[in-house]
């Protein structure tokens, strides 16, 4: 006579996985917190006469801040920002210093904490 096995608690595991999956696709609040932290990791490398470009990187009126479930974009909408950051024929590029590894690690930690609460 063959042995039989009875699985118990599988519905609990399935419910837990479903909750984690639901939380994994609704990450906009987590990405917002990650973007807040990432802002603090941006260091401009240029001297700015008016401060407009620098302020736009840290939450000013001209800041580009696009948050969605699968990531975020931070930047500036100041019209001359691209010339400062990318350079021109007569001016060397002066992009901000961004510690991408630290931002990625911190974002991964925030996502894991979010999923652990499911």
MARTORLO-975477 format. One record per residue (C-alpha): residue in three letters; x, y, z. Coordinates in steps of 0.02 Angstrom, whole numbers, padded with zeros to 5 digits, always signed. Example, Ala and Ser with C-alpha at 12.3 -4.5 7.8 and 13.67 -1.06 7.14 Angstrom:
2
ala+00615-00225+00390
ser+00684-00053+00357
END
This chain:
118
unk+00000+00000+00000
unk+00074+00169-00051
unk+00110+00301+00080
unk+00007+00461+00073
unk+00052+00634+00129
unk-00067+00768+00186
unk-00020+00950+00160
unk-00090+01066+00290
unk-00075+01253+00297
unk-00049+01276+00111
unk-00190+01403+00105
unk-00096+01507+00235
unk+00062+01505+00129
unk-00036+01548-00029
unk-00121+01694+00058
unk+00046+01759+00122
unk+00124+01748-00052
unk-00026+01836-00128
unk-00008+01979-00001
unk+00178+01995-00039
unk+00141+01995-00226
unk+00009+02131-00205
unk+00131+02237-00105
unk+00270+02207-00231
unk+00173+02292-00371
unk+00113+02439-00264
unk+00281+02519-00225
unk+00245+02703-00263
unk+00249+02756-00078
unk+00413+02662-00054
unk+00487+02743-00209
unk+00435+02913-00142
unk+00534+02881+00019
unk+00681+02817-00084
unk+00677+02975-00191
unk+00677+03082-00033
unk+00834+02994+00025
unk+00913+02999-00148
unk+00893+03188-00154
unk+01009+03202-00006
unk+01141+03099-00098
unk+01153+03219-00246
unk+01302+03337-00234
unk+01320+03475-00364
unk+01496+03499-00431
unk+01473+03675-00497
unk+01466+03849-00424
unk+01299+03926-00457
unk+01276+04116-00452
unk+01090+04120-00414
unk+01064+03948-00334
unk+00919+03909-00451
unk+00998+03753-00525
unk+01053+03686-00355
unk+00882+03719-00277
unk+00799+03628-00421
unk+00894+03470-00372
unk+00832+03478-00193
unk+00646+03507-00207
unk+00635+03681-00281
unk+00500+03736-00402
unk+00601+03678-00552
unk+00636+03504-00486
unk+00593+03355-00595
unk+00522+03221-00481
unk+00432+03076-00561
unk+00381+02935-00442
unk+00301+02773-00501
unk+00284+02593-00441
unk+00443+02532-00524
unk+00561+02676-00488
unk+00587+02862-00486
unk+00670+02999-00587
unk+00750+03151-00508
unk+00820+03296-00604
unk+00799+03478-00649
unk+00687+03573-00767
unk+00801+03725-00768
unk+00830+03763-00952
unk+01019+03783-00941
unk+01044+03630-00830
unk+01086+03518-00978
unk+01227+03634-01031
unk+01302+03636-00856
unk+01283+03448-00831
unk+01335+03391-01007
unk+01451+03532-01055
unk+01470+03628-01217
unk+01611+03660-01340
unk+01676+03798-01229
unk+01630+03733-01056
unk+01674+03567-00976
unk+01532+03459-00909
unk+01496+03478-00724
unk+01368+03343-00682
unk+01315+03318-00502
unk+01399+03178-00404
unk+01275+03038-00373
unk+01315+02886-00268
unk+01208+02764-00368
unk+01264+02611-00270
unk+01209+02687-00105
unk+01043+02742-00179
unk+01013+02569-00253
unk+01057+02480-00091
unk+00947+02595+00014
unk+00802+02575-00108
unk+00820+02385-00102
unk+00817+02392+00089
unk+00658+02496+00087
unk+00574+02375-00034
unk+00623+02225+00073
unk+00557+02309+00230
unk+00395+02347+00138
unk+00376+02166+00082
unk+00418+02098+00255
unk+00266+02190+00324
unk+00149+02090+00211
END
